[in-house]
Structures are given as structure tokens and as C-alpha cells.
Amino acid sequence: MRHTRSNKGNVRSHHALGELRFSACSSCGKKHLPHTACENCGKYNGRVVLDVHSRIAKKDKKAKEKAKTESKQ
Ligand SMILES: [Zn+2]
């Protein structure tokens, strides 16, 4: 069935995303997305699931390489 322009608008009026809700980390107290490991300490449900230190090292390495290539140009 044909969707008119106004009908399209009516349907899409309910498609807006709500505000993000966070839960507090039980070990470091930082906000993180629910059902997701904490980005700050890498823990989920009291268990370490993310290697935060290697992630930080990787990020630093990437930033350094980027700075190097930018300074060359
Ligand atoms: Zn945490």
C-alpha cells in the first residue's frame, strides 16, 4: 500500500533515539553502558574481561605513528 508523505512522517515521529542510560561500574564507579564491560578498568560483573593496559598502549602507539607521519609532510 502507498505510504503518503504525511504517513511517512507519522511513522518516523516515533523513531527518535532516547537519551543514553549509563550504569556505574561496581569497582571504579565510572559510568559505562549497561551490559558492557567498563572502558576504564575493563571489568564486567567483577571479572576482568578487557586488557585495558594493552588497549592504552595500542592507542598511544597509533597516536605516535600518526604524529610521525603528519610531521613528515
Ligand atoms: Zn570500571
N, CA, C, O and the ligand as a Tripos MOL2 file, in Angstrom:
@<TRIPOS>MOLECULE
protein
  293   291    74     0     0
PROTEIN
NO_CHARGES

@<TRIPOS>ATOM
      1 N           0.8460   -1.1950    0.0000 N.3       1 MET1
      2 CA          0.0000    0.0000    0.0000 C.3       1 MET1
      3 C           0.8800    1.2430    0.0000 C.2       1 MET1
      4 O           1.9510    1.2660    0.6060 O.2       1 MET1
      5 N           0.3970    2.2940   -0.7050 N.am      2 ARG2
      6 CA          1.1980    3.5120   -0.8100 C.3       2 ARG2
      7 C           1.2720    4.2370    0.5310 C.2       2 ARG2
      8 O           0.2650    4.4110    1.2160 O.2       2 ARG2
      9 N           2.4840    4.6550    0.8910 N.am      3 HIS3
     10 CA          2.6840    5.4870    2.0790 C.3       3 HIS3
     11 C           2.7380    6.9330    1.6320 C.2       3 HIS3
     12 O           3.6150    7.3080    0.8540 O.2       3 HIS3
     13 N           1.8220    7.7430    2.1050 N.am      4 THR4
     14 CA          1.8660    9.1690    1.7790 C.3       4 THR4
     15 C           3.0100    9.8320    2.5360 C.2       4 THR4
     16 O           3.5890    9.2480    3.4520 O.2       4 THR4
     17 N           3.3240   11.0540    2.1400 N.am      5 ARG5
     18 CA          4.4030   11.7820    2.8200 C.3       5 ARG5
     19 C           4.0720   12.0140    4.2850 C.2       5 ARG5
     20 O           4.9340   11.9090    5.1570 O.2       5 ARG5
     21 N           2.7990   12.3330    4.5420 N.am      6 SER6
     22 CA          2.4180   12.6020    5.9350 C.3       6 SER6
     23 C           2.4510   11.3190    6.7500 C.2       6 SER6
     24 O           2.8020   11.3290    7.9300 O.2       6 SER6
     25 N           2.0820   10.2180    6.1120 N.am      7 ASN7
     26 CA          2.1210    8.9400    6.8290 C.3       7 ASN7
     27 C           3.5500    8.5700    7.1790 C.2       7 ASN7
     28 O           3.8280    8.0560    8.2620 O.2       7 ASN7
     29 N           4.4590    8.8420    6.2380 N.am      8 LYS8
     30 CA          5.8750    8.5680    6.4800 C.3       8 LYS8
     31 C           6.3540    9.3410    7.7080 C.2       8 LYS8
     32 O           7.0490    8.8040    8.5690 O.2       8 LYS8
     33 N           5.9600   10.6290    7.7660 N.am      9 GLY9
     34 CA          6.3450   11.4640    8.9010 C.3       9 GLY9
     35 C           5.7700   10.9490   10.2000 C.2       9 GLY9
     36 O           6.4330   10.9410   11.2370 O.2       9 GLY9
     37 N           4.5190   10.5180   10.1240 N.am     10 ASN10
     38 CA          3.8480    9.9830   11.3130 C.3      10 ASN10
     39 C           4.5890    8.7720   11.8550 C.2      10 ASN10
     40 O           4.8170    8.6520   13.0590 O.2      10 ASN10
     41 N           4.9580    7.8850   10.9550 N.am     11 VAL11
     42 CA          5.6640    6.6680   11.3500 C.3      11 VAL11
     43 C           6.9960    7.0330   11.9640 C.2      11 VAL11
     44 O           7.3770    6.5000   13.0060 O.2      11 VAL11
     45 N           7.7170    7.9610   11.3050 N.am     12 ARG12
     46 CA          9.0740    8.2950   11.7540 C.3      12 ARG12
     47 C           9.0820    9.1630   13.0030 C.2      12 ARG12
     48 O          10.1310    9.3510   13.6180 O.2      12 ARG12
     49 N           7.9300    9.6910   13.3850 N.am     13 SER13
     50 CA          7.8920   10.5190   14.5940 C.3      13 SER13
     51 C           8.2340    9.6990   15.8320 C.2      13 SER13
     52 O           8.5390   10.2610   16.8830 O.2      13 SER13
     53 N           8.1850    8.3880   15.7150 N.am     14 HIS14
     54 CA          8.4970    7.5300   16.8630 C.3      14 HIS14
     55 C           9.8770    6.8990   16.7480 C.2      14 HIS14
     56 O          10.2200    6.0230   17.5420 O.2      14 HIS14
     57 N          10.6760    7.3310   15.7690 N.am     15 HIS15
     58 CA         11.9820    6.6930   15.5510 C.3      15 HIS15
     59 C          13.1400    7.3940   16.2530 C.2      15 HIS15
     60 O          14.2870    6.9620   16.1380 O.2      15 HIS15
     61 N          12.8490    8.4730   16.9790 N.am     16 ALA16
     62 CA         13.9340    9.2130   17.6290 C.3      16 ALA16
     63 C          14.6040    8.3570   18.7000 C.2      16 ALA16
     64 O          13.9400    7.5910   19.4000 O.2      16 ALA16
     65 N          15.9130    8.4920   18.8190 N.am     17 LEU17
     66 CA         16.6460    7.7570   19.8490 C.3      17 LEU17
     67 C          16.5390    8.4930   21.1730 C.2      17 LEU17
     68 O          16.6350    9.7190   21.2300 O.2      17 LEU17
     69 N          16.3430    7.7410   22.2130 N.am     18 GLY18
     70 CA         16.2640    8.3410   23.5390 C.3      18 GLY18
     71 C          17.6350    8.6530   24.0740 C.2      18 GLY18
     72 O          18.6470    8.3250   23.4550 O.2      18 GLY18
     73 N          17.6670    9.2870   25.2220 N.am     19 GLU19
     74 CA         18.9390    9.6130   25.8480 C.3      19 GLU19
     75 C          19.6120    8.3260   26.3330 C.2      19 GLU19
     76 O          18.9390    7.4010   26.7880 O.2      19 GLU19
     77 N          20.9470    8.2740   26.2330 N.am     20 LEU20
     78 CA         21.6770    7.0960   26.6720 C.3      20 LEU20
     79 C          21.6050    6.9630   28.1850 C.2      20 LEU20
     80 O          21.7040    7.9510   28.9130 O.2      20 LEU20
     81 N          21.4360    5.7580   28.6380 N.am     21 ARG21
     82 CA         21.4350    5.4960   30.0680 C.3      21 ARG21
     83 C          22.7160    4.7520   30.4150 C.2      21 ARG21
     84 O          23.1570    3.8630   29.6860 O.2      21 ARG21
     85 N          23.2930    5.1290   31.5250 N.am     22 PHE22
     86 CA         24.5480    4.5190   31.9490 C.3      22 PHE22
     87 C          24.3490    3.8340   33.2900 C.2      22 PHE22
     88 O          23.4500    4.1870   34.0540 O.2      22 PHE22
     89 N          25.1830    2.8660   33.5640 N.am     23 SER23
     90 CA         25.2290    2.3210   34.9090 C.3      23 SER23
     91 C          26.6310    2.5420   35.4510 C.2      23 SER23
     92 O          27.5950    2.6520   34.6930 O.2      23 SER23
     93 N          26.7310    2.6050   36.7600 N.am     24 ALA24
     94 CA         28.0210    2.8810   37.3830 C.3      24 ALA24
     95 C          28.8020    1.5900   37.5480 C.2      24 ALA24
     96 O          28.2360    0.5530   37.8920 O.2      24 ALA24
     97 N          30.1020    1.6550   37.3020 N.am     25 CYS25
     98 CA         30.9670    0.4880   37.4790 C.3      25 CYS25
     99 C          31.0570    0.1390   38.9590 C.2      25 CYS25
    100 O          31.1880    1.0200   39.8090 O.2      25 CYS25
    101 N          30.9840   -1.1510   39.2570 N.am     26 SER26
    102 CA         30.9790   -1.5600   40.6610 C.3      26 SER26
    103 C          32.3670   -1.4820   41.2740 C.2      26 SER26
    104 O          32.4910   -1.4120   42.4970 O.2      26 SER26
    105 N          33.4260   -1.4930   40.4500 N.am     27 SER27
    106 CA         34.7760   -1.4620   41.0210 C.3      27 SER27
    107 C          35.4180   -0.0850   40.9570 C.2      27 SER27
    108 O          36.1270    0.2960   41.8880 O.2      27 SER27
    109 N          35.1890    0.6880   39.8680 N.am     28 CYS28
    110 CA         35.8210    2.0040   39.8100 C.3      28 CYS28
    111 C          34.8010    3.1350   39.8760 C.2      28 CYS28
    112 O          35.1860    4.2910   40.0480 O.2      28 CYS28
    113 N          33.5130    2.8300   39.7450 N.am     29 GLY29
    114 CA         32.4780    3.8370   39.9080 C.3      29 GLY29
    115 C          32.2270    4.7030   38.6960 C.2      29 GLY29
    116 O          31.3680    5.5840   38.7250 O.2      29 GLY29
    117 N          32.9820    4.4580   37.6140 N.am     30 LYS30
    118 CA         32.7770    5.2470   36.3960 C.3      30 LYS30
    119 C          31.5270    4.7910   35.6630 C.2      30 LYS30
    120 O          31.0850    3.6500   35.7980 O.2      30 LYS30
    121 N          30.9630    5.7150   34.8780 N.am     31 LYS31
    122 CA         29.7730    5.3700   34.1080 C.3      31 LYS31
    123 C          30.1620    4.5220   32.8970 C.2      31 LYS31
    124 O          31.1710    4.7810   32.2420 O.2      31 LYS31
    125 N          29.3520    3.5130   32.6130 N.am     32 HIS32
    126 CA         29.5550    2.7180   31.4000 C.3      32 HIS32
    127 C          28.2040    2.2610   30.8890 C.2      32 HIS32
    128 O          27.2160    2.2900   31.6230 O.2      32 HIS32
    129 N          28.1530    1.8390   29.6400 N.am     33 LEU33
    130 CA         26.9030    1.3620   29.0670 C.3      33 LEU33
    131 C          26.5040    0.0630   29.7560 C.2      33 LEU33
    132 O          27.3580   -0.7790   30.0350 O.2      33 LEU33
    133 N          25.2110   -0.1060   30.0340 N.am     34 PRO34
    134 CA         24.7810   -1.3340   30.6860 C.3      34 PRO34
    135 C          25.0480   -2.5670   29.8230 C.2      34 PRO34
    136 O          24.9970   -2.4760   28.5960 O.2      34 PRO34
    137 N          25.3240   -3.6890   30.4240 N.am     35 HIS35
    138 CA         25.6150   -4.9620   29.7630 C.3      35 HIS35
    139 C          26.8660   -4.8680   28.8870 C.2      35 HIS35
    140 O          27.0040   -5.5900   27.9010 O.2      35 HIS35
    141 N          27.7750   -3.9620   29.2680 N.am     36 THR36
    142 CA         29.0100   -3.7430   28.5310 C.3      36 THR36
    143 C          30.1430   -3.6360   29.5380 C.2      36 THR36
    144 O          29.9510   -3.1340   30.6450 O.2      36 THR36
    145 N          31.3230   -4.1080   29.1540 N.am     37 ALA37
    146 CA         32.4670   -4.0110   30.0500 C.3      37 ALA37
    147 C          32.8380   -2.5490   30.2710 C.2      37 ALA37
    148 O          32.6610   -1.7200   29.3790 O.2      37 ALA37
    149 N          33.3510   -2.2330   31.4540 N.am     38 CYS38
    150 CA         33.7690   -0.8760   31.7810 C.3      38 CYS38
    151 C          35.0200   -0.5300   30.9800 C.2      38 CYS38
    152 O          35.9870   -1.2920   30.9630 O.2      38 CYS38
    153 N          34.9950    0.6300   30.3150 N.am     39 GLU39
    154 CA         36.1320    1.0460   29.4850 C.3      39 GLU39
    155 C          37.3090    1.4810   30.3530 C.2      39 GLU39
    156 O          38.4570    1.4600   29.9080 O.2      39 GLU39
    157 N          37.0210    1.8720   31.5850 N.am     40 ASN40
    158 CA         38.0590    2.4260   32.4460 C.3      40 ASN40
    159 C          38.9040    1.3370   33.0950 C.2      40 ASN40
    160 O          40.1310    1.4300   33.1030 O.2      40 ASN40
    161 N          38.2600    0.3030   33.6410 N.am     41 CYS41
    162 CA         39.0260   -0.7300   34.3390 C.3      41 CYS41
    163 C          38.9290   -2.0890   33.6440 C.2      41 CYS41
    164 O          39.6180   -3.0300   34.0380 O.2      41 CYS41
    165 N          38.0800   -2.2060   32.6100 N.am     42 GLY42
    166 CA         37.9980   -3.4350   31.8390 C.3      42 GLY42
    167 C          37.2800   -4.5710   32.5330 C.2      42 GLY42
    168 O          37.4550   -5.7350   32.1740 O.2      42 GLY42
    169 N          36.4650   -4.2340   33.5350 N.am     43 LYS43
    170 CA         35.7860   -5.2910   34.2810 C.3      43 LYS43
    171 C          34.3240   -5.3970   33.8590 C.2      43 LYS43
    172 O          33.6880   -4.4080   33.4950 O.2      43 LYS43
    173 N          33.8150   -6.6170   33.9180 N.am     44 TYR44
    174 CA         32.3960   -6.8520   33.7300 C.3      44 TYR44
    175 C          31.9530   -7.8570   34.7720 C.2      44 TYR44
    176 O          32.4950   -8.9590   34.8560 O.2      44 TYR44
    177 N          30.9690   -7.4750   35.5610 N.am     45 ASN45
    178 CA         30.4460   -8.3470   36.6180 C.3      45 ASN45
    179 C          31.5580   -8.7710   37.5940 C.2      45 ASN45
    180 O          31.5880   -9.9090   38.0600 O.2      45 ASN45
    181 N          32.4680   -7.8290   37.8910 N.am     46 GLY46
    182 CA         33.5250   -8.0890   38.8520 C.3      46 GLY46
    183 C          34.6990   -8.8800   38.2930 C.2      46 GLY46
    184 O          35.6270   -9.2140   39.0300 O.2      46 GLY46
    185 N          34.6690   -9.1840   36.9880 N.am     47 ARG47
    186 CA         35.6970  -10.0170   36.3680 C.3      47 ARG47
    187 C          36.3860   -9.1740   35.2900 C.2      47 ARG47
    188 O          35.7270   -8.4250   34.5690 O.2      47 ARG47
    189 N          37.7200   -9.2990   35.1810 N.am     48 VAL48
    190 CA         38.4420   -8.5450   34.1500 C.3      48 VAL48
    191 C          38.2310   -9.2350   32.8090 C.2      48 VAL48
    192 O          38.5910  -10.4000   32.6420 O.2      48 VAL48
    193 N          37.6510   -8.5190   31.8610 N.am     49 VAL49
    194 CA         37.3990   -9.1000   30.5410 C.3      49 VAL49
    195 C          38.1210   -8.3340   29.4360 C.2      49 VAL49
    196 O          38.2730   -8.8340   28.3210 O.2      49 VAL49
    197 N          38.5690   -7.1070   29.7540 N.am     50 LEU50
    198 CA         39.2860   -6.3200   28.7560 C.3      50 LEU50
    199 C          40.7020   -6.0700   29.2390 C.2      50 LEU50
    200 O          40.9200   -5.7580   30.4100 O.2      50 LEU50
    201 N          41.6710   -6.2070   28.3290 N.am     51 ASP51
    202 CA         43.0480   -5.8810   28.6710 C.3      51 ASP51
    203 C          43.2330   -4.3850   28.4380 C.2      51 ASP51
    204 O          43.6480   -3.9560   27.3610 O.2      51 ASP51
    205 N          42.9190   -3.6000   29.4650 N.am     52 VAL52
    206 CA         42.9040   -2.1390   29.3230 C.3      52 VAL52
    207 C          44.2970   -1.5980   29.0220 C.2      52 VAL52
    208 O          44.4570   -0.6830   28.2150 O.2      52 VAL52
    209 N          45.3170   -2.1800   29.6880 N.am     53 HIS53
    210 CA         46.6770   -1.6470   29.5330 C.3      53 HIS53
    211 C          47.1800   -1.8020   28.0970 C.2      53 HIS53
    212 O          47.7870   -0.8870   27.5400 O.2      53 HIS53
    213 N          46.9200   -2.9770   27.5020 N.am     54 SER54
    214 CA         47.3730   -3.1710   26.1190 C.3      54 SER54
    215 C          46.5860   -2.2760   25.1820 C.2      54 SER54
    216 O          47.1140   -1.8140   24.1700 O.2      54 SER54
    217 N          45.3090   -2.0250   25.5160 N.am     55 ARG55
    218 CA         44.4900   -1.1320   24.6960 C.3      55 ARG55
    219 C          45.0720    0.2780   24.7090 C.2      55 ARG55
    220 O          45.1630    0.9350   23.6720 O.2      55 ARG55
    221 N          45.4650    0.7310   25.8970 N.am     56 ILE56
    222 CA         46.0310    2.0800   26.0300 C.3      56 ILE56
    223 C          47.3480    2.1540   25.2670 C.2      56 ILE56
    224 O          47.6170    3.1340   24.5730 O.2      56 ILE56
    225 N          48.1770    1.0990   25.4000 N.am     57 ALA57
    226 CA         49.4710    1.0640   24.7090 C.3      57 ALA57
    227 C          49.2700    1.1280   23.2020 C.2      57 ALA57
    228 O          49.9930    1.8300   22.4950 O.2      57 ALA57
    229 N          48.2690    0.3790   22.7170 N.am     58 LYS58
    230 CA         47.9560    0.3460   21.2940 C.3      58 LYS58
    231 C          47.5420    1.7380   20.8130 C.2      58 LYS58
    232 O          47.9730    2.2080   19.7610 O.2      58 LYS58
    233 N          46.6920    2.3810   21.6170 N.am     59 LYS59
    234 CA         46.1930    3.7080   21.2690 C.3      59 LYS59
    235 C          47.3470    4.7050   21.1980 C.2      59 LYS59
    236 O          47.4340    5.5120   20.2720 O.2      59 LYS59
    237 N          48.2360    4.6320   22.1980 N.am     60 ASP60
    238 CA         49.4000    5.5330   22.2430 C.3      60 ASP60
    239 C          50.2810    5.3260   21.0180 C.2      60 ASP60
    240 O          50.7350    6.2840   20.3940 O.2      60 ASP60
    241 N          50.5160    4.0440   20.6820 N.am     61 LYS61
    242 CA         51.3620    3.7060   19.5400 C.3      61 LYS61
    243 C          50.7850    4.2960   18.2620 C.2      61 LYS61
    244 O          51.4970    4.8800   17.4450 O.2      61 LYS61
    245 N          49.4620    4.1250   18.1110 N.am     62 LYS62
    246 CA         48.7700    4.6270   16.9260 C.3      62 LYS62
    247 C          48.9040    6.1450   16.8370 C.2      62 LYS62
    248 O          49.1680    6.6940   15.7680 O.2      62 LYS62
    249 N          48.7170    6.8160   17.9800 N.am     63 ALA63
    250 CA         48.7810    8.2850   18.0150 C.3      63 ALA63
    251 C          50.1850    8.7560   17.6570 C.2      63 ALA63
    252 O          50.3600    9.7420   16.9420 O.2      63 ALA63
    253 N          51.1900    8.0290   18.1690 N.am     64 LYS64
    254 CA         52.5940    8.3830   17.8920 C.3      64 LYS64
    255 C          52.8910    8.2500   16.4050 C.2      64 LYS64
    256 O          53.5260    9.1190   15.8080 O.2      64 LYS64
    257 N          52.4210    7.1410   15.8090 N.am     65 GLU65
    258 CA         52.6610    6.9180   14.3830 C.3      65 GLU65
    259 C          51.9800    7.9880   13.5430 C.2      65 GLU65
    260 O          52.5160    8.4450   12.5340 O.2      65 GLU65
    261 N          50.8020    8.3720   13.9780 N.am     66 LYS66
    262 CA         50.0510    9.4020   13.2530 C.3      66 LYS66
    263 C          50.8000   10.7320   13.3030 C.2      66 LYS66
    264 O          50.9110   11.4430   12.3040 O.2      66 LYS66
    265 N          51.3090   11.0460   14.4900 N.am     67 ALA67
    266 CA         52.0440   12.2960   14.6780 C.3      67 ALA67
    267 C          53.3070   12.2940   13.8190 C.2      67 ALA67
    268 O          53.6880   13.3180   13.2510 O.2      67 ALA67
    269 N          53.9500   11.1250   13.7320 N.am     68 LYS68
    270 CA         55.1660   10.9660   12.9510 C.3      68 LYS68
    271 C          54.8900   11.2450   11.4760 C.2      68 LYS68
    272 O          55.6080   12.0110   10.8330 O.2      68 LYS68
    273 N          53.8430   10.6170   10.9490 N.am     69 THR69
    274 CA         53.5140   10.7840    9.5170 C.3      69 THR69
    275 C          53.0630   12.2180    9.2220 C.2      69 THR69
    276 O          53.3080   12.7370    8.1330 O.2      69 THR69
    277 N          52.4070   12.8490   10.1880 N.am     70 GLU70
    278 CA         51.9540   14.2190    9.9620 C.3      70 GLU70
    279 C          53.1140   15.2080    9.9630 C.2      70 GLU70
    280 O          53.1020   16.1990    9.2320 O.2      70 GLU70
    281 N          54.1140   14.9260   10.7940 N.am     71 SER71
    282 CA         55.2720   15.8300   10.8590 C.3      71 SER71
    283 C          56.1510   15.7080    9.6250 C.2      71 SER71
    284 O          56.8610   16.6460    9.2650 O.2      71 SER71
    285 N          56.1000   14.5380    8.9730 N.am     72 LYS72
    286 CA         56.8990   14.3160    7.7670 C.3      72 LYS72
    287 C          56.4130   15.1900    6.6020 C.2      72 LYS72
    288 O          57.2040   15.6980    5.8080 O.2      72 LYS72
    289 N          55.1070   15.3420    6.5300 N.am     73 GLN73
    290 CA         54.5250   16.0730    5.3890 C.3      73 GLN73
    291 C          54.7530   17.5660    5.4870 C.2      73 GLN73
    292 O          54.3270   18.3150    4.6090 O.2      73 GLN73
    293 ZN         35.3410    0.2850   35.9860 Zn       74 ZN74
@<TRIPOS>BOND
     1     1     2 1
     2     2     3 1
     3     3     4 2
     4     3     5 am
     5     5     6 1
     6     6     7 1
     7     7     8 2
     8     7     9 am
     9     9    10 1
    10    10    11 1
    11    11    12 2
    12    11    13 am
    13    13    14 1
    14    14    15 1
    15    15    16 2
    16    15    17 am
    17    17    18 1
    18    18    19 1
    19    19    20 2
    20    19    21 am
    21    21    22 1
    22    22    23 1
    23    23    24 2
    24    23    25 am
    25    25    26 1
    26    26    27 1
    27    27    28 2
    28    27    29 am
    29    29    30 1
    30    30    31 1
    31    31    32 2
    32    31    33 am
    33    33    34 1
    34    34    35 1
    35    35    36 2
    36    35    37 am
    37    37    38 1
    38    38    39 1
    39    39    40 2
    40    39    41 am
    41    41    42 1
    42    42    43 1
    43    43    44 2
    44    43    45 am
    45    45    46 1
    46    46    47 1
    47    47    48 2
    48    47    49 am
    49    49    50 1
    50    50    51 1
    51    51    52 2
    52    51    53 am
    53    53    54 1
    54    54    55 1
    55    55    56 2
    56    55    57 am
    57    57    58 1
    58    58    59 1
    59    59    60 2
    60    59    61 am
    61    61    62 1
    62    62    63 1
    63    63    64 2
    64    63    65 am
    65    65    66 1
    66    66    67 1
    67    67    68 2
    68    67    69 am
    69    69    70 1
    70    70    71 1
    71    71    72 2
    72    71    73 am
    73    73    74 1
    74    74    75 1
    75    75    76 2
    76    75    77 am
    77    77    78 1
    78    78    79 1
    79    79    80 2
    80    79    81 am
    81    81    82 1
    82    82    83 1
    83    83    84 2
    84    83    85 am
    85    85    86 1
    86    86    87 1
    87    87    88 2
    88    87    89 am
    89    89    90 1
    90    90    91 1
    91    91    92 2
    92    91    93 am
    93    93    94 1
    94    94    95 1
    95    95    96 2
    96    95    97 am
    97    97    98 1
    98    98    99 1
    99    99   100 2
   100    99   101 am
   101   101   102 1
   102   102   103 1
   103   103   104 2
   104   103   105 am
   105   105   106 1
   106   106   107 1
   107   107   108 2
   108   107   109 am
   109   109   110 1
   110   110   111 1
   111   111   112 2
   112   111   113 am
   113   113   114 1
   114   114   115 1
   115   115   116 2
   116   115   117 am
   117   117   118 1
   118   118   119 1
   119   119   120 2
   120   119   121 am
   121   121   122 1
   122   122   123 1
   123   123   124 2
   124   123   125 am
   125   125   126 1
   126   126   127 1
   127   127   128 2
   128   127   129 am
   129   129   130 1
   130   130   131 1
   131   131   132 2
   132   131   133 am
   133   133   134 1
   134   134   135 1
   135   135   136 2
   136   135   137 am
   137   137   138 1
   138   138   139 1
   139   139   140 2
   140   139   141 am
   141   141   142 1
   142   142   143 1
   143   143   144 2
   144   143   145 am
   145   145   146 1
   146   146   147 1
   147   147   148 2
   148   147   149 am
   149   149   150 1
   150   150   151 1
   151   151   152 2
   152   151   153 am
   153   153   154 1
   154   154   155 1
   155   155   156 2
   156   155   157 am
   157   157   158 1
   158   158   159 1
   159   159   160 2
   160   159   161 am
   161   161   162 1
   162   162   163 1
   163   163   164 2
   164   163   165 am
   165   165   166 1
   166   166   167 1
   167   167   168 2
   168   167   169 am
   169   169   170 1
   170   170   171 1
   171   171   172 2
   172   171   173 am
   173   173   174 1
   174   174   175 1
   175   175   176 2
   176   175   177 am
   177   177   178 1
   178   178   179 1
   179   179   180 2
   180   179   181 am
   181   181   182 1
   182   182   183 1
   183   183   184 2
   184   183   185 am
   185   185   186 1
   186   186   187 1
   187   187   188 2
   188   187   189 am
   189   189   190 1
   190   190   191 1
   191   191   192 2
   192   191   193 am
   193   193   194 1
   194   194   195 1
   195   195   196 2
   196   195   197 am
   197   197   198 1
   198   198   199 1
   199   199   200 2
   200   199   201 am
   201   201   202 1
   202   202   203 1
   203   203   204 2
   204   203   205 am
   205   205   206 1
   206   206   207 1
   207   207   208 2
   208   207   209 am
   209   209   210 1
   210   210   211 1
   211   211   212 2
   212   211   213 am
   213   213   214 1
   214   214   215 1
   215   215   216 2
   216   215   217 am
   217   217   218 1
   218   218   219 1
   219   219   220 2
   220   219   221 am
   221   221   222 1
   222   222   223 1
   223   223   224 2
   224   223   225 am
   225   225   226 1
   226   226   227 1
   227   227   228 2
   228   227   229 am
   229   229   230 1
   230   230   231 1
   231   231   232 2
   232   231   233 am
   233   233   234 1
   234   234   235 1
   235   235   236 2
   236   235   237 am
   237   237   238 1
   238   238   239 1
   239   239   240 2
   240   239   241 am
   241   241   242 1
   242   242   243 1
   243   243   244 2
   244   243   245 am
   245   245   246 1
   246   246   247 1
   247   247   248 2
   248   247   249 am
   249   249   250 1
   250   250   251 1
   251   251   252 2
   252   251   253 am
   253   253   254 1
   254   254   255 1
   255   255   256 2
   256   255   257 am
   257   257   258 1
   258   258   259 1
   259   259   260 2
   260   259   261 am
   261   261   262 1
   262   262   263 1
   263   263   264 2
   264   263   265 am
   265   265   266 1
   266   266   267 1
   267   267   268 2
   268   267   269 am
   269   269   270 1
   270   270   271 1
   271   271   272 2
   272   271   273 am
   273   273   274 1
   274   274   275 1
   275   275   276 2
   276   275   277 am
   277   277   278 1
   278   278   279 1
   279   279   280 2
   280   279   281 am
   281   281   282 1
   282   282   283 1
   283   283   284 2
   284   283   285 am
   285   285   286 1
   286   286   287 1
   287   287   288 2
   288   287   289 am
   289   289   290 1
   290   290   291 1
   291   291   292 2
@<TRIPOS>SUBSTRUCTURE
     1 MET1         2 RESIDUE 1 A MET
     2 ARG2         6 RESIDUE 1 A ARG
     3 HIS3        10 RESIDUE 1 A HIS
     4 THR4        14 RESIDUE 1 A THR
     5 ARG5        18 RESIDUE 1 A ARG
     6 SER6        22 RESIDUE 1 A SER
     7 ASN7        26 RESIDUE 1 A ASN
     8 LYS8        30 RESIDUE 1 A LYS
     9 GLY9        34 RESIDUE 1 A GLY
    10 ASN10       38 RESIDUE 1 A ASN
    11 VAL11       42 RESIDUE 1 A VAL
    12 ARG12       46 RESIDUE 1 A ARG
    13 SER13       50 RESIDUE 1 A SER
    14 HIS14       54 RESIDUE 1 A HIS
    15 HIS15       58 RESIDUE 1 A HIS
    16 ALA16       62 RESIDUE 1 A ALA
    17 LEU17       66 RESIDUE 1 A LEU
    18 GLY18       70 RESIDUE 1 A GLY
    19 GLU19       74 RESIDUE 1 A GLU
    20 LEU20       78 RESIDUE 1 A LEU
    21 ARG21       82 RESIDUE 1 A ARG
    22 PHE22       86 RESIDUE 1 A PHE
    23 SER23       90 RESIDUE 1 A SER
    24 ALA24       94 RESIDUE 1 A ALA
    25 CYS25       98 RESIDUE 1 A CYS
    26 SER26      102 RESIDUE 1 A SER
    27 SER27      106 RESIDUE 1 A SER
    28 CYS28      110 RESIDUE 1 A CYS
    29 GLY29      114 RESIDUE 1 A GLY
    30 LYS30      118 RESIDUE 1 A LYS
    31 LYS31      122 RESIDUE 1 A LYS
    32 HIS32      126 RESIDUE 1 A HIS
    33 LEU33      130 RESIDUE 1 A LEU
    34 PRO34      134 RESIDUE 1 A PRO
    35 HIS35      138 RESIDUE 1 A HIS
    36 THR36      142 RESIDUE 1 A THR
    37 ALA37      146 RESIDUE 1 A ALA
    38 CYS38      150 RESIDUE 1 A CYS
    39 GLU39      154 RESIDUE 1 A GLU
    40 ASN40      158 RESIDUE 1 A ASN
    41 CYS41      162 RESIDUE 1 A CYS
    42 GLY42      166 RESIDUE 1 A GLY
    43 LYS43      170 RESIDUE 1 A LYS
    44 TYR44      174 RESIDUE 1 A TYR
    45 ASN45      178 RESIDUE 1 A ASN
    46 GLY46      182 RESIDUE 1 A GLY
    47 ARG47      186 RESIDUE 1 A ARG
    48 VAL48      190 RESIDUE 1 A VAL
    49 VAL49      194 RESIDUE 1 A VAL
    50 LEU50      198 RESIDUE 1 A LEU
    51 ASP51      202 RESIDUE 1 A ASP
    52 VAL52      206 RESIDUE 1 A VAL
    53 HIS53      210 RESIDUE 1 A HIS
    54 SER54      214 RESIDUE 1 A SER
    55 ARG55      218 RESIDUE 1 A ARG
    56 ILE56      222 RESIDUE 1 A ILE
    57 ALA57      226 RESIDUE 1 A ALA
    58 LYS58      230 RESIDUE 1 A LYS
    59 LYS59      234 RESIDUE 1 A LYS
    60 ASP60      238 RESIDUE 1 A ASP
    61 LYS61      242 RESIDUE 1 A LYS
    62 LYS62      246 RESIDUE 1 A LYS
    63 ALA63      250 RESIDUE 1 A ALA
    64 LYS64      254 RESIDUE 1 A LYS
    65 GLU65      258 RESIDUE 1 A GLU
    66 LYS66      262 RESIDUE 1 A LYS
    67 ALA67      266 RESIDUE 1 A ALA
    68 LYS68      270 RESIDUE 1 A LYS
    69 THR69      274 RESIDUE 1 A THR
    70 GLU70      278 RESIDUE 1 A GLU
    71 SER71      282 RESIDUE 1 A SER
    72 LYS72      286 RESIDUE 1 A LYS
    73 GLN73      290 RESIDUE 1 A GLN
    74 ZN74       293 GROUP 0 **** ****
